[in-house]
Amino acid sequence: MFQLFSINDPAFIKPLEAIAGGKLFNIVVDNENTSKLLLKRQCFGGANVIFIPNNKIVPNPLSDDVIERAKKIADSLGGEAAPAYSLIKYDPELQNTMEYVFGGTVSFSLNLVIPLRLSAATPKLPRRSPSIPRSVRSVSTLKEISSTPLVL
C-alpha cells in the first residue's frame, strides 16, 4: 500500500502515517481472484497478509457537508482543513482504496486551536484526538502552538 502513493508535502508524513496505521502494509490487488491465487500459491510463505481488492473495497469518505464545515471553521480560525486523501498523489484507479484508507479523516493546518474548536463544535465528526498535554487543553485562546500539522 505505502508504495502506491506519494505525499504532496513532507510536513504531512507523520499525520498521514498515523491515519493509515497498519493499512500501510496491506497488499492492494486488482480483484479478489488475484488475492486467492496469491494465497493458493503461498507467495508469502506462512506470513499473515491482508489484501485490499481494489474492485471490491468500499470507501468511507467524509460527506461534502462535513468537509465544508471543517473548512469554514478552520478558515475562521486562520487555518486550513482538507480530507486526508487530498494530501496525497495516486493513480486515479486507486481512488476507492485511498478513500478507504484515508477517507474518514480531516487534516488541519498548523493552528492547534482549529481541531480543538472543531471537535467541540461538531461532535458528529469522527474524532482522532491528538496527544495534547493537560495544560494545553484548558487554554482556549491558544494561538500557533505547533509547527507540525495535526490530525483530528
N, C-alpha and C positions, 0 to 999 in steps of 0.2 A: 504494500500500500504506500509506504513512505517514498517509494521511487516513482510514483505516478503523478506527483505534483511538485511545484516549486512555490516558494513563499515570496510574495511581492516585496516585502520589506523585512529585513533581518530582525528588526525590533520585535516582530511578532512570532519568532521561532518558538520561544518558551510557552507563550499562551496557547498557540495552536497545538503544540505537543501535549499540553495539559488537556486540551479539549478532546483531542483524538484518543489519548491514552493508549490502551493496548490494541486498539483497532489499527494503529500504525503498522503493526506486524501481521495483520491479516493478509491473506493472499487473494487478490482480485482476479477472478476468472471471467471469461466471456459468458458462460452459462453453467448450469448445474451439471450438465453432462461432462464438461471438462473436469470439474472437481471430482466427479465419480470415477472418471478414468484415472486421474492422478492418484486417488486413494487406492483404486484397484491395483495399479502398478507399483504401489508402495514407493512412490517417488520421493517421499520424505522420510523413509525408514519408519521407525517407530515413533517419530515426533508427533506431538499433538498440534495439529494445524487447524486454522479456521479460515474457511473460504468465504468470499463475498462474491456470489454470482451476479455479475453486473446486470443481467437481463431480469433477474427476479427481485433484486433488492428494492425495498420500499423506503423512499426518503422520508425524513421527518422535518421538513423545513419550517421555519417560523412563518407565521402568516404575515402578509404585507402590512396589516394593521399594527402588529406588534413591532415590526421593523420601523415603521413610520413613527410610532410613539417613542421608541428608543432614540431615534434620530432627533426628534423635536426636543426631548428632554436634554439630550447631550448638547445640542446646539444652544439651548437656552442657558446652559452652564459653561459655554465656551469650549466645548469639545466636539468629538465626532463619535458616531456609533455605526457599525456595519455588521451584517451577518458574517460569521467567521469564514464561510466558504468563499466570500468575495475577496478575501485577502490572499488567495492562492491562485495559481495558474494551473490548468489541467486540460486534457483533451475533452472536448465537448461530449464525446461518447460516455464519459465517466461522470456526467452530471448527477445521476441518481446516487452513485456510490459516494461522491463527495458531499452531497447533501445528507446522506445517511450518516456519514462520519462527523461532519462539521455543522450540519443544518440547524440544530436546535439551540444554537448559541449566538449571542451578540457580543462582539468585541468592542471595547471602548478605548478612546484615546487616553492620554496621559493623566487626566484630571481624576483623582480618586473620588471626588465628590459625586461624579456622574453615576457610577454604579451604585453607590450608597443611596443616593436620592431616587434613582430609578427603581431599586429593589423595594424602597419604602412606598413609592407612588404606584407601582403596578405589581401587586402580589401574584397575579396570574402568570407572570413570566417564569420560565424555568430558571431556577436560581443555582448558580455555582459560586459560592462565596469565596472571595479571595481571602487569604490569610492576613487579617488586619489586627494589629495589636489593640488590646482593650482601650488604651489611652486614645487611640485614633478614632475608635468607634463613637466615642462620646462627643467629639468635636464636630459641630455642624457647619461652621464657617471656614472649613478647611479649603485651602487653595491648592496649588500644584504641590503634591507630596512626593510623587514618584516619577522617575524618568523612564519607567517601563510601562508598556500597555497592560491594562488589566482586563480580565475576562470575567463577566458575571455569569 
